[in-house]
Amino acid sequence: MQPGNMAYDRAITVFSPDGRLFQVEYAREAVKRGTTTVGLKFKNGVALIIDKRITSKLIEPMSIEKIFKIDDRIGCATSGLVADARVLVNRARIEAQINKITYGESTNVEMLVKKICDFKQNYTQYGGVRPFGTAMLVAGVDGNGEHLFETDPSGALMEYKAGSIGAGRNTVMEMFEDEFKENMSLEKTIDLGLRSLNAATEGGLNGPALEIATVMQDKAFAKMDPIKVMKYVESVLKKK
């Protein structure tokens, strides 16, 4: 970075002459260095798949949590700083419970995501704070159908039919552009998601490091049993 830009680099509240907030861009870089995470809509539901990227055989895979349940019908997967993600997940859970207590029904998925993004945006506008170094894929179902939202450290949000965050995003999105089809079955959706992760992950798929979660119109958000995950992984690896 040029010396003249250092003042803009250090202050979150100051735009650079070319209209950039460097601290927000650095937070996005933290997300790009995170684990590859994918989300896909399928017929009557949404699936989230994440590679935990186990760096040592001494680590217990179950101790790493990157898929979180927010409400019965809403969950999320994260990439970037996990500690930052936990703060946002707790905030989302509180907002979901407030809506349920106030109105007696589950919150609208888009409304909840916008509240979280508003919270994230606050941390780009005031001195003495830093942006959240995490992005989230939020999956849920409500009266308006199935939803998959991506949020980034700036507080921006986008709804996708299939999306990805983390280190291998570009590779995954290229595969989705070529192969994703609407109203696929759950099995075909997971197969595509795992194949995209295999292409984007250095060293290929590692069954114990993978987590899959689904939410459907007739089933609450839940993580898939590890034994079932391994069967999907083995099926993908056999096709190579």
Phi, psi and omega in degrees: 000140181291144182306327182293343182265359187297323180297321179287331179294327187269341185250120181290334187269000186246126174283144172285166181302333179263019171080030182247149170250102189297323181295326176293320179293324176294323177296323177295326177295324177299323178292318181297336179272356181281177181291152181285129182230136180231153175219140181218139170278146172223184184297114178071019180189183179221141178241141174241135179227134182223143173259118184285346179056071178287121186263352181212143178290350179276346182280136172279113183305325183292344181281346180264116183246117179230359171243128186232141172271128179260313179215177180304325185248010183221137174213174180211158172235147187235160173216138184119219181281114185295323180298319177296321181298320181298322178298316180292322178296316178298320177298317180296320179297320178296315180298320179295320180289323177300315180297319182293319180290321183287316188248353178072022179209163179293151183287154172290135186299312182297320180298318180295316180298320179296323178295319178294320179293324175298320178296317178294322181295327177303328182276010172247001192239349185236144178290156177083004178230170174230158178294158174287127182272048181213148171245158183226141165255116183255122181246139179191166174231146177209196182295344180263004178113204181265145183223144173223110181249144171247133175242151178233173186300340180283345186097005177283154178221152179212139177263136183234157167277326174208133185213172181207151173224160178104193190298322185262022188305313186298317180296315181297314183295327176297317178294319180297319179302323184276325193243343183291137175227146180288152177061033173290161175286164178300318182297314180292326179295314179294322178301314179295317180298317180290322178295323178292321176295321179298321180288329186267344186261127177294125181092355177080189185285142175233102188313308182296341181267002183257142173230141177232136175226148180225154170222136183227168179300328182249008179219139181288165177296129181202149174281145180282147178300133182305326179296319178292322177301316180299324179295319177296318180298313180299322179296319180292316182294330179293333182281348183293000000 
